[in-house]
Amino acid sequence: MEIPRLHPDTVEAVKQRVDIVDVISEHVVLRKRGKDHTGLCPFHEDKSPSFSVSPSKQLYYCFGCGAGGNGIKFLMEIGKRSFTDVVLDLAKRYQVTVQTLEPAQRQELQRQLSLREQLYEVLALSSKFYEHALRQPDGQKALSYLLEQRQLDEATIQQFQLGYAPSGWQVLYGYLVEQKRFPVELVEQAGLIVPRQEGKGYYDRFRDRLIIPIHDLQGRVIGFGGRALGDEQPKYLNSPETELFDKGKTLFGLDQARAAIAKQDRAVVVEGYFDVIALHAAGITNVVASLGTALNAAQVRMLLRYSESKQVVLNFDADAAGNKAAERAIGEVAELAYQGEVQLRVLNLPAGKDPDEYLKMHTAQDYRDLLFDAPLWLDWQIQQILAITDLSQADQFQQGSQEVAKLLGKLPNATLRTHYIHRCAELLSDGNPRMALQLEADLRTQVRGQRWHGRSQKWQRPGDRSLLEESEVQLLRLYLHVPEYRMLIKSSLEERDLDFNLSHHRLLWQLTLEVEAAEPAEAKQDLLSLLQDRCLEAEGFGFVQGLMQLDEKTQRDLLRAPLVVRTAIASMERVMCEKRRRHFLDLWKQTDCSASPDLAQYYQQQIYAETQRIEAIDQEQRQVTFEDLAQIPWVGEFRDALGISQ
């Protein structure tokens, strides 16, 4: 349909009806400050709240980046949407009658809006019908189930508008179509009735089931969940996808939980309807549930609107199925978690209980304490791997360490990777310090392999090896002979996430770290002597023996140590970036861009990122300062001969 031209009266009516706090709070966590509200600006990297919303003026303004306007402009900017699209959506939301300047367009638009309004009406009426049926004789079994087995009180039953679908085949059909005269096509579009496969007619989708209404953020019924009261399958039956209901974009209970999520700065996601209901009944109201599907990134982003710390806790059942559900959910939002866009935690309740079961035996405060101590998702995944790994069995030990390395390899932050590598080495070593040091080096190597296949010679060019060898030799020689530069070398390698590429250099570096860890005081004074004793016992020592000695040239190199470190580190990183770029370029060439556009885009982004980093390294290397050059002996001699002062 061609974009309609909206009548000015419609635009003005929408502006008058819009509540700017209501609109913006779906995207920004707002805190009341006097008459206004403040929060972190969504339009720039805001570290402290500089975004202000004025309910009295119906305007927003950011004191950091200068963004400002009314609710319509906010939605246009945040969603990159047109003025007409935003006004139409707001008109639906605030029930403003839409007028357009073209009669034909107005008729089609009114038809679409009318359909949604009618669907809301028929669903709301159905919800009331189910609530009423719960109090009838046929609904006594369902009501007893809620009161006795679920131990819910009347207030909670009413709060969640729980109901009962009678067992007859056409009870709701008769009420809506025959009594209330709704068109049968409309009731079918609402997902309430199903056409018979043979012959004519329809039957009720929900029969002899406990009914749980599903609401949108405005509290309107958009679908239902039905729980079987006997042995019928499936145990839980949801409404189908409709004009109003998309289960992948909906979270059960969010309409009632969002205020508590903002207040407590944490969202809890559970598996089932009754987990949400039981927790809300216990006073823990920052809880929602996904609707029979794995929690996805879109649903997590919905929750992040209400939490400044971006904290989301997954509390799925602690059985095998629940752990699989948690793994699937983590997989869905892994990219957000790895980038730090969500602080994801996982809670497994003791004895495999779900929240509903747990609260029948424990207090709400017990549950809150467990939430507070819930491990970060990565710690939970590591625990899951080690829980099923017999570390005394060589094959399981190897598989477990590889799985851990696979997880850590995706962490983009070098400091965080170092923390987890060290922690996992301790766990795998079972308290053996010497073994932990060895495992830490091995894990670091595996993690780099998981990150970008850096050890593969396939991505290395002939000139790379000689450049790497010269750079690594310079760093190792400096480290061994000039103690005051050891910290600089270590921190530079750590900061750039680099390791020694040649096997004999890795061996020497590993032995060096072991000696320093075992005898720190002695190593600080006489590292060379301690190393020579250890190196004589190791294979491949002949390749690095020359590093223990200094000739005239290498002694002169030591005099320009800062420049040597800087140049060697840059050379090593550049080679690694080139290898990564070749690797991703090869993957991109093998990808069918039309069949896998997201994957192709990911590879292109990686290629671009490596190219940008290479250019930055080259730029850094061109900016050699006079102070850097002055450290080179022949430059100093030349300067003195010409009488040039610093």
C-alpha positions as CSV (number, residue, x, y, z in Angstrom):
1,M,0.0,0.0,0.0
2,E,1.2,3.5,-0.9
3,I,2.2,5.6,2.2
4,P,-0.9,7.6,3.1
5,R,-0.8,11.4,3.7
6,L,-2.1,11.9,7.2
7,H,-4.6,14.6,7.9
8,P,-3.2,17.3,10.2
9,D,-6.0,16.7,12.7
10,T,-4.7,13.1,13.2
11,V,-1.1,14.3,13.7
12,E,-2.3,16.9,16.3
13,A,-4.5,14.3,18.1
14,V,-1.6,11.9,18.4
15,K,0.7,14.6,19.8
16,Q,-2.0,15.5,22.4
17,R,-2.5,11.9,23.4
18,V,1.1,10.6,23.6
19,D,2.7,10.2,27.0
20,I,6.3,10.9,26.4
21,V,7.5,9.1,29.6
22,D,5.5,6.0,28.6
23,V,7.0,6.0,25.1
24,I,10.6,6.6,26.1
25,S,10.6,4.3,29.2
26,E,10.3,1.4,26.8
27,H,13.7,2.2,25.4
28,V,15.5,4.0,28.3
29,V,15.5,3.2,32.1
30,L,14.2,6.5,33.6
31,R,14.5,7.6,37.2
32,K,12.2,10.3,38.6
33,R,14.2,13.4,39.6
34,G,11.8,16.1,40.9
35,K,9.3,17.0,38.2
36,D,11.3,15.4,35.4
37,H,12.9,12.0,34.6
38,T,16.5,11.2,33.8
39,G,18.4,8.3,32.3
40,L,21.4,7.3,30.0
41,C,21.1,8.8,26.6
42,P,20.4,6.1,23.9
43,F,21.9,8.2,21.1
44,H,25.5,8.3,22.4
45,E,27.9,6.5,24.8
46,D,26.5,8.0,28.0
47,K,28.4,7.2,31.2
48,S,26.3,9.3,33.6
49,P,22.6,10.2,33.2
50,S,22.5,13.3,30.9
51,F,19.2,12.5,29.2
52,S,16.2,14.4,30.6
53,V,12.5,13.9,30.0
54,S,9.9,16.5,30.9
55,P,6.3,15.2,31.3
56,S,4.9,18.7,31.6
57,K,6.5,19.9,28.4
58,Q,6.3,16.5,26.7
59,L,9.9,16.9,25.5
60,Y,13.2,15.2,25.9
61,Y,16.7,16.6,25.8
62,C,20.3,15.3,26.2
63,F,22.8,17.6,27.8
64,G,25.6,15.5,26.4
65,C,24.9,15.2,22.7
66,G,22.1,17.8,22.2
67,A,19.5,15.3,21.0
68,G,16.0,16.6,21.8
69,G,12.3,16.7,20.7
70,N,8.9,15.2,21.4
71,G,7.8,11.6,21.6
72,I,7.3,11.2,17.8
73,K,10.8,12.4,17.0
74,F,12.3,10.1,19.7
75,L,10.7,7.1,18.1
76,M,11.8,8.2,14.6
77,E,15.4,8.6,15.8
78,I,15.6,5.4,17.9
79,G,14.0,3.2,15.3
80,K,15.2,5.0,12.1
81,R,11.5,5.1,11.0
82,S,9.5,7.6,9.0
83,F,7.2,10.2,10.5
84,T,4.1,8.5,9.1
85,D,5.0,5.0,10.4
86,V,5.5,6.4,13.9
87,V,2.3,8.4,14.0
88,L,0.3,5.4,12.7
89,D,1.7,3.2,15.4
90,L,1.0,5.8,18.1
91,A,-2.5,6.2,16.8
92,K,-3.1,2.5,17.2
93,R,-1.5,2.5,20.6
94,Y,-3.6,5.5,21.9
95,Q,-6.7,4.7,19.9
96,V,-6.7,7.8,17.8
97,T,-9.0,7.7,14.8
98,V,-6.8,8.1,11.7
99,Q,-7.8,10.4,8.9
100,T,-5.9,10.5,5.6
101,L,-6.2,13.0,2.7
102,E,-7.0,10.2,0.1
103,P,-10.3,8.5,0.6
104,A,-9.1,5.1,-0.8
105,Q,-6.1,5.0,1.5
106,R,-8.2,6.1,4.4
107,Q,-10.6,3.2,3.8
108,E,-7.7,0.6,3.6
109,L,-6.0,2.0,6.7
110,Q,-9.2,2.0,8.7
111,R,-9.8,-1.6,7.7
112,Q,-6.4,-2.6,9.1
113,L,-6.9,-0.6,12.3
114,S,-10.4,-1.9,12.6
115,L,-9.2,-5.5,12.4
116,R,-6.7,-5.1,15.2
117,E,-9.2,-3.3,17.4
118,Q,-11.7,-6.1,16.8
119,L,-9.1,-8.7,17.6
120,Y,-8.3,-6.9,20.9
121,E,-12.1,-6.8,21.6
122,V,-12.7,-10.5,20.9
123,L,-9.7,-11.6,23.0
124,A,-10.6,-9.4,25.9
125,L,-14.2,-10.8,25.8
126,S,-12.8,-14.4,25.6
127,S,-10.6,-13.7,28.6
128,K,-13.6,-12.6,30.7
129,F,-15.5,-15.7,29.4
130,Y,-12.7,-18.0,30.7
131,E,-12.6,-16.2,34.0
132,H,-16.3,-16.6,34.5
133,A,-16.1,-20.3,33.5
134,L,-13.5,-20.9,36.3
135,R,-16.2,-20.1,38.9
136,Q,-18.8,-22.4,37.4
137,P,-19.4,-26.0,38.4
138,D,-17.4,-27.3,35.4
139,G,-14.5,-25.1,36.4
140,Q,-14.2,-26.4,40.0
141,K,-11.5,-28.9,39.1
142,A,-9.4,-26.1,37.6
143,L,-10.1,-23.8,40.6
144,S,-9.1,-26.5,43.0
145,Y,-5.9,-27.1,41.1
146,L,-5.0,-23.5,41.5
147,L,-5.9,-23.2,45.2
148,E,-4.6,-26.6,46.4
149,Q,-1.9,-27.8,44.1
150,R,-0.5,-24.5,43.1
151,Q,-1.3,-22.9,46.5
152,L,-2.4,-19.6,44.9
153,D,-4.6,-17.1,46.7
154,E,-7.7,-15.4,45.2
155,A,-5.8,-12.1,44.7
156,T,-3.1,-13.8,42.5
157,I,-5.8,-15.7,40.5
158,Q,-7.5,-12.4,39.8
159,Q,-4.3,-10.5,39.2
160,F,-3.3,-12.8,36.3
161,Q,-6.9,-13.2,35.2
162,L,-6.7,-17.0,35.3
163,G,-9.6,-18.9,33.8
164,Y,-10.9,-22.2,32.5
165,A,-11.9,-23.4,29.0
166,P,-14.9,-25.7,29.2
167,S,-14.5,-29.2,27.8
168,G,-17.2,-28.9,25.0
169,W,-16.1,-28.7,21.4
170,Q,-18.0,-25.5,20.6
171,V,-18.6,-23.7,23.9
172,L,-16.5,-20.6,23.1
173,Y,-17.5,-20.7,19.5
174,G,-21.2,-20.6,20.5
175,Y,-20.6,-17.7,22.8
176,L,-18.6,-15.5,20.4
177,V,-20.2,-16.4,17.0
178,E,-23.7,-17.4,17.8
179,Q,-24.4,-15.3,20.8
180,K,-22.2,-12.2,20.4
181,R,-22.4,-12.3,16.6
182,F,-18.7,-11.9,15.9
183,P,-17.7,-13.0,12.3
184,V,-16.4,-16.5,12.4
185,E,-13.3,-15.4,10.3
186,L,-12.4,-12.9,13.0
187,V,-12.6,-15.4,15.8
188,E,-10.4,-17.8,13.8
189,Q,-7.9,-14.9,13.1
190,A,-7.7,-14.4,16.9
191,G,-6.5,-18.1,17.2
192,L,-9.5,-19.1,19.3
193,I,-11.2,-21.6,17.0
194,V,-9.9,-24.2,14.4
195,P,-11.5,-25.3,11.2
196,R,-12.4,-28.9,11.0
197,Q,-10.3,-31.0,8.7
198,E,-13.3,-33.0,7.4
199,G,-16.6,-31.3,6.6
200,K,-17.6,-27.8,7.6
201,G,-17.5,-26.0,10.9
202,Y,-15.1,-25.1,13.7
203,Y,-14.1,-26.3,17.1
204,D,-12.6,-24.5,20.1
205,R,-8.8,-24.5,20.3
206,F,-8.8,-24.7,24.1
207,R,-10.9,-27.3,25.7
208,D,-10.9,-28.5,29.4
209,R,-7.7,-26.5,30.1
210,L,-6.7,-24.0,32.7
211,I,-6.3,-20.7,30.8
212,I,-3.5,-18.1,31.3
213,P,-4.0,-14.9,29.4
214,I,-0.9,-13.4,27.7
215,H,-0.8,-9.6,27.6
216,D,1.2,-7.0,25.7
217,L,3.0,-4.1,27.3
218,Q,-0.2,-2.1,27.5
219,G,-1.9,-4.9,29.4
220,R,-4.1,-5.9,26.5
221,V,-4.8,-9.6,26.0
222,I,-3.1,-10.9,22.8
223,G,-3.2,-14.6,23.3
224,F,-3.6,-17.5,25.7
225,G,-1.7,-20.4,27.2
226,G,-3.7,-23.5,28.2
227,R,-2.6,-26.1,30.6
228,A,-4.1,-29.6,30.4
229,L,-5.8,-30.8,33.6
230,G,-5.5,-34.4,32.7
231,D,-3.2,-36.5,30.6
232,E,-3.9,-34.6,27.3
233,Q,-1.0,-33.7,25.1
234,P,0.5,-31.3,24.7
235,K,0.6,-30.4,28.4
236,Y,0.8,-26.7,27.5
237,L,-0.9,-25.3,24.4
238,N,-0.3,-21.7,23.2
239,S,-2.3,-19.5,20.9
240,P,-1.0,-19.6,17.3
241,E,0.8,-16.6,15.7
242,T,-1.7,-13.9,14.9
243,E,-1.9,-10.3,13.9
244,L,-1.4,-9.4,17.6
245,F,0.6,-12.3,19.0
246,D,4.2,-13.1,18.1
247,K,5.6,-15.4,20.7
248,G,9.2,-14.7,19.7
249,K,8.7,-11.0,20.5
250,T,6.6,-11.5,23.7
251,L,7.5,-12.2,27.3
252,F,4.9,-13.5,29.7
253,G,4.4,-11.2,32.6
254,L,6.5,-8.2,31.3
255,D,3.5,-5.9,31.5
256,Q,3.5,-6.5,35.3
257,A,7.3,-6.9,35.8
258,R,8.8,-4.0,34.0
259,A,8.5,-1.5,36.9
260,A,10.1,-3.9,39.3
261,I,12.9,-4.7,36.8
262,A,13.7,-1.0,36.6
263,K,13.5,-0.6,40.3
264,Q,15.6,-3.6,41.2
265,D,17.9,-3.2,38.1
266,R,17.6,-6.9,37.3
267,A,15.4,-9.1,35.2
268,V,14.8,-12.8,35.9
269,V,13.7,-15.2,33.2
270,V,12.1,-18.5,34.1
271,E,10.6,-21.3,32.0
272,G,6.9,-21.5,32.8
273,Y,3.8,-19.5,33.4
274,F,3.4,-20.8,37.0
275,D,7.0,-20.0,37.8
276,V,6.3,-16.4,37.0
277,I,2.9,-16.5,38.9
278,A,4.4,-18.1,42.0
279,L,7.3,-15.7,42.2
280,H,5.0,-12.7,41.7
281,A,2.7,-14.1,44.4
282,A,5.8,-14.3,46.8
283,G,6.6,-10.6,46.2
284,I,9.4,-11.3,43.6
285,T,7.9,-9.3,40.8
286,N,10.9,-8.7,38.4
287,V,10.2,-12.0,36.7
288,V,9.1,-13.0,33.1
289,A,9.0,-16.2,31.0
290,S,9.6,-17.0,27.4
291,L,6.7,-18.7,25.6
292,G,7.8,-22.2,24.8
293,T,10.7,-21.1,22.7
294,A,14.4,-20.4,23.5
295,L,15.0,-16.9,24.8
296,N,16.2,-14.8,21.9
297,A,18.1,-11.6,21.4
298,A,15.0,-9.6,20.7
299,Q,13.4,-10.6,23.9
300,V,16.6,-9.9,25.9
301,R,16.8,-6.4,24.3
302,M,13.2,-5.9,25.5
303,L,14.4,-6.5,29.1
304,L,17.5,-4.4,28.7
305,R,15.3,-1.3,28.2
306,Y,14.5,-1.4,31.9
307,S,17.9,-2.3,33.5
308,E,20.8,0.2,33.8
309,S,23.2,-2.6,34.7
310,K,21.9,-4.8,31.9
311,Q,21.6,-7.7,34.3
312,V,19.5,-10.7,33.2
313,V,19.3,-13.9,35.3
314,L,18.2,-17.2,33.6
315,N,16.5,-19.5,36.1
316,F,15.5,-22.5,34.2
317,D,14.8,-26.0,35.6
318,A,18.0,-27.7,36.9
319,D,17.3,-30.9,35.0
320,A,18.8,-32.0,31.7
321,A,16.0,-30.3,29.7
322,G,16.4,-27.1,31.7
323,N,20.2,-27.1,31.2
324,K,19.6,-27.5,27.5
325,A,17.2,-24.7,27.5
326,A,19.8,-22.5,29.3
327,E,22.4,-23.5,26.8
328,R,20.1,-22.6,23.9
329,A,19.2,-19.3,25.5
330,I,22.9,-18.5,26.0
331,G,23.5,-19.4,22.3
332,E,20.8,-17.0,21.2
333,V,22.3,-14.1,23.1
334,A,26.0,-15.1,23.2
335,E,27.0,-12.2,20.9
336,L,25.4,-9.7,23.3
337,A,26.9,-11.4,26.3
338,Y,30.5,-11.6,24.8
339,Q,30.3,-7.9,23.9
340,G,29.2,-7.0,27.4
341,E,25.8,-5.7,26.2
342,V,24.1,-7.9,28.7
343,Q,25.3,-9.1,32.1
344,L,23.9,-12.6,31.8
345,R,23.7,-14.9,34.9
346,V,22.4,-18.5,35.3
347,L,20.7,-19.8,38.5
348,N,20.2,-23.5,39.1
349,L,18.0,-24.1,42.2
350,P,19.1,-26.8,44.6
351,A,17.8,-30.4,44.2
352,G,16.7,-29.7,40.6
353,K,13.7,-27.6,41.7
354,D,11.9,-25.1,39.6
355,P,10.9,-21.8,41.2
356,D,7.4,-22.8,41.9
357,E,8.5,-26.0,43.7
358,Y,11.3,-24.2,45.5
359,L,9.0,-21.6,47.0
360,K,6.8,-24.2,48.5
361,M,9.7,-25.3,50.8
362,H,11.7,-22.0,51.1
363,T,11.1,-18.3,51.7
364,A,11.2,-15.6,49.2
365,Q,14.4,-14.2,50.8
366,D,16.1,-17.6,50.3
367,Y,15.3,-17.2,46.6
368,R,16.6,-13.6,46.5
369,D,19.9,-14.8,48.2
370,L,20.3,-17.4,45.4
371,L,19.7,-14.8,42.8
372,F,22.3,-12.5,44.3
373,D,24.9,-15.3,44.2
374,A,24.0,-16.6,40.7
375,P,27.2,-17.1,38.6
376,L,27.9,-15.3,35.4
377,W,26.9,-17.3,32.3
378,L,30.5,-18.1,31.4
379,D,31.3,-19.4,34.9
380,W,28.1,-21.5,34.7
381,Q,29.1,-23.0,31.3
382,I,32.6,-23.8,32.6
383,Q,31.0,-25.5,35.7
384,Q,28.7,-27.5,33.4
385,I,31.7,-28.7,31.3
386,L,33.7,-29.7,34.4
387,A,30.7,-31.4,36.1
388,I,30.6,-34.0,33.3
389,T,34.3,-34.4,32.9
390,D,36.4,-37.0,34.8
391,L,39.7,-35.1,35.0
392,S,41.5,-38.4,35.9
393,Q,40.7,-39.8,32.5
394,A,43.1,-38.5,29.8
395,D,40.6,-38.4,27.0
396,Q,37.9,-36.6,29.0
397,F,40.5,-34.2,30.4
398,Q,41.6,-33.3,26.9
399,Q,38.0,-32.9,25.7
400,G,37.1,-30.8,28.7
401,S,40.0,-28.4,28.2
402,Q,39.2,-28.1,24.5
403,E,35.6,-27.2,25.4
404,V,36.7,-24.6,27.9
405,A,39.2,-23.1,25.4
406,K,36.4,-22.9,22.8
407,L,34.3,-20.8,25.2
408,L,37.2,-18.5,26.2
409,G,38.3,-18.0,22.6
410,K,35.1,-16.0,21.9
411,L,35.9,-13.4,24.6
412,P,36.8,-10.1,22.9
413,N,38.5,-8.6,25.9
414,A,42.2,-9.7,26.5
415,T,42.2,-8.9,30.2
416,L,39.0,-11.0,30.7
417,R,40.5,-13.9,28.7
418,T,43.6,-13.8,30.9
419,H,41.4,-13.9,34.1
420,Y,39.5,-16.9,32.8
421,I,42.5,-18.7,31.5
422,H,44.2,-18.4,34.9
423,R,41.0,-19.5,36.7
424,C,40.3,-22.5,34.4
425,A,43.9,-23.6,34.7
426,E,43.5,-23.7,38.5
427,L,40.3,-25.7,38.2
428,L,41.8,-28.2,35.8
429,S,45.0,-28.6,37.8
430,D,43.0,-29.6,40.9
431,G,45.3,-27.4,43.1
432,N,48.7,-28.4,41.6
433,P,50.6,-25.1,41.2
434,R,53.2,-26.5,38.8
435,M,50.5,-28.2,36.7
436,A,48.4,-25.0,36.7
437,L,51.2,-23.0,35.2
438,Q,51.7,-25.6,32.4
439,L,47.9,-25.7,31.8
440,E,47.7,-22.0,31.7
441,A,50.2,-21.8,28.9
442,D,48.5,-24.7,27.0
443,L,45.0,-23.1,27.5
444,R,46.4,-19.7,26.2
445,T,47.6,-21.5,23.0
446,Q,44.3,-23.3,22.6
447,V,42.3,-20.1,23.1
448,R,44.3,-18.3,20.4
449,G,43.7,-21.2,18.1
450,Q,39.9,-21.0,18.8
451,R,40.0,-17.3,18.2
452,W,41.5,-17.1,14.7
453,H,43.4,-20.3,13.7
454,G,46.7,-18.3,14.2
455,R,49.0,-21.3,14.4
456,S,48.0,-22.6,10.9
457,Q,50.8,-22.1,8.5
458,K,48.2,-21.9,5.7
459,W,47.7,-18.2,6.4
460,Q,51.4,-17.4,6.7
461,R,53.5,-15.9,3.9
462,P,57.2,-16.6,3.3
463,G,58.4,-13.3,4.7
464,D,56.3,-13.6,7.9
465,R,58.5,-16.2,9.6
466,S,61.7,-14.3,9.3
467,L,59.9,-11.1,10.6
468,L,58.4,-13.0,13.5
469,E,61.6,-14.7,14.3
470,E,63.6,-11.5,14.4
471,S,61.0,-9.7,16.5
472,E,60.6,-12.6,19.0
473,V,64.4,-12.9,19.3
474,Q,64.7,-9.2,20.2
475,L,62.0,-9.4,22.8
476,L,63.4,-12.5,24.5
477,R,66.9,-11.3,24.5
478,L,65.8,-8.0,26.1
479,Y,63.7,-9.9,28.7
480,L,66.7,-12.1,29.7
481,H,69.4,-9.4,29.8
482,V,67.6,-6.2,30.8
483,P,65.4,-6.7,33.9
484,E,64.0,-3.2,34.0
485,Y,62.2,-3.9,30.7
486,R,60.5,-7.1,31.7
487,M,57.3,-5.6,32.9
488,L,57.1,-3.5,29.7
489,I,57.4,-6.6,27.5
490,K,54.9,-8.6,29.6
491,S,52.3,-5.9,29.6
492,S,52.8,-5.2,25.8
493,L,52.3,-8.8,25.0
494,E,49.2,-9.0,27.2
495,E,47.8,-5.7,25.9
496,R,48.0,-6.8,22.3
497,D,47.1,-10.4,23.1
498,L,50.2,-11.8,21.5
499,D,52.2,-15.0,22.1
500,F,55.5,-16.3,20.7
501,N,54.8,-18.0,17.4
502,L,57.9,-20.2,17.0
503,S,57.8,-23.4,19.1
504,H,61.4,-23.0,20.5
505,H,60.6,-19.4,21.5
506,R,57.4,-20.5,23.2
507,L,59.3,-23.2,25.0
508,L,61.9,-20.6,26.4
509,W,59.1,-18.2,27.3
510,Q,57.2,-21.0,29.2
511,L,60.3,-22.0,31.1
512,T,61.0,-18.4,31.9
513,L,57.6,-17.9,33.4
514,E,57.9,-21.2,35.4
515,V,61.2,-20.1,36.9
516,E,59.9,-16.7,37.8
517,A,56.8,-18.3,39.5
518,A,58.8,-20.9,41.4
519,E,61.7,-18.6,42.5
520,P,60.6,-15.0,42.1
521,A,63.3,-13.3,44.3
522,E,66.2,-15.3,42.7
523,A,64.8,-14.9,39.2
524,K,64.8,-11.1,39.6
525,Q,68.5,-11.2,40.5
526,D,69.9,-14.0,38.3
527,L,67.3,-15.2,35.8
528,L,69.9,-16.4,33.2
529,S,71.6,-18.8,35.6
530,L,68.3,-20.4,36.7
531,L,67.1,-20.7,33.2
532,Q,70.3,-22.4,31.9
533,D,69.8,-25.2,34.4
534,R,66.2,-25.7,33.3
535,C,66.9,-25.4,29.6
536,L,69.6,-28.1,29.6
537,E,66.8,-30.5,30.6
538,A,64.5,-29.4,27.8
539,E,64.4,-30.5,24.2
540,G,65.0,-27.9,21.6
541,F,67.4,-25.8,23.8
542,G,69.9,-25.6,21.0
543,F,67.6,-23.3,19.1
544,V,67.6,-20.6,21.8
545,Q,71.1,-21.1,23.3
546,G,72.3,-18.1,21.4
547,L,69.9,-15.8,23.2
548,M,71.8,-16.4,26.4
549,Q,74.9,-14.7,25.0
550,L,75.6,-11.2,23.8
551,D,77.9,-10.0,21.0
552,E,78.8,-6.4,20.1
553,K,75.7,-5.9,17.9
554,T,73.2,-7.3,20.3
555,Q,74.7,-5.2,23.1
556,R,74.1,-2.1,21.0
557,D,70.5,-3.2,20.4
558,L,69.9,-3.3,24.2
559,L,70.7,0.4,24.3
560,R,67.6,1.2,22.3
561,A,65.3,-1.1,24.3
562,P,62.0,0.9,24.2
563,L,62.2,1.4,20.5
564,V,63.0,-2.3,20.0
565,V,60.0,-3.4,22.2
566,R,57.7,-1.1,20.3
567,T,58.8,-2.2,16.9
568,A,58.9,-5.9,17.7
569,I,55.4,-5.9,19.2
570,A,54.1,-4.0,16.3
571,S,55.7,-6.4,13.8
572,M,54.3,-9.4,15.6
573,E,50.8,-8.0,15.8
574,R,50.9,-6.9,12.1
575,V,51.7,-10.5,11.0
576,M,48.9,-11.9,13.2
577,C,46.4,-9.3,11.7
578,E,47.5,-10.2,8.2
579,K,47.0,-13.9,8.9
580,R,43.6,-13.2,10.4
581,R,42.6,-11.1,7.4
582,R,43.6,-13.9,4.9
583,H,41.8,-16.4,7.0
584,F,38.5,-14.4,7.0
585,L,38.9,-13.5,3.4
586,D,39.2,-17.1,2.4
587,L,36.0,-17.9,4.5
588,W,34.2,-15.1,2.8
589,K,35.1,-16.3,-0.7
590,Q,33.7,-19.7,0.2
591,T,30.4,-18.3,1.5
592,D,27.2,-18.1,-0.6
593,C,26.3,-14.5,0.2
594,S,22.7,-14.9,-0.9
595,A,22.1,-18.0,1.2
596,S,24.0,-16.8,4.3
597,P,23.9,-13.0,4.2
598,D,24.6,-12.7,8.0
599,L,27.6,-14.9,7.9
600,A,29.0,-13.1,4.8
601,Q,28.5,-9.8,6.6
602,Y,30.3,-11.1,9.7
603,Y,33.3,-12.1,7.6
604,Q,33.3,-8.7,5.9
605,Q,33.3,-7.0,9.2
606,Q,36.2,-9.1,10.4
607,I,38.2,-8.3,7.2
608,Y,37.5,-4.6,7.6
609,A,38.4,-4.7,11.3
610,E,41.8,-6.4,10.6
611,T,42.5,-3.9,7.7
612,Q,41.8,-1.0,10.0
613,R,44.1,-2.4,12.7
614,I,46.9,-2.9,10.2
615,E,46.6,0.7,9.0
616,A,46.7,1.9,12.6
617,I,49.8,-0.2,13.3
618,D,51.5,1.2,10.2
619,Q,50.6,4.8,11.3
620,E,52.0,4.2,14.8
621,Q,55.3,2.9,13.3
622,R,55.6,6.0,11.1
623,Q,55.3,8.3,14.1
624,V,58.8,7.6,15.5
625,T,59.7,10.5,17.9
626,F,63.0,12.3,18.2
627,E,63.3,10.7,21.7
628,D,62.9,7.2,20.1
629,L,65.6,7.9,17.6
630,A,67.9,9.5,20.2
631,Q,68.1,6.1,21.9
632,I,69.9,4.6,18.9
633,P,73.7,4.9,19.4
634,W,74.7,6.0,15.9
635,V,72.0,8.7,15.9
636,G,73.3,10.1,19.2
637,E,76.9,10.1,17.8
638,F,75.7,11.8,14.6
639,R,73.8,14.4,16.6
640,D,76.9,15.1,18.8
641,A,79.2,15.4,15.8
642,L,76.9,18.1,14.3
643,G,76.5,19.9,17.6
644,I,72.7,19.4,17.6
645,S,71.1,19.7,21.0
646,Q,68.0,17.8,22.1
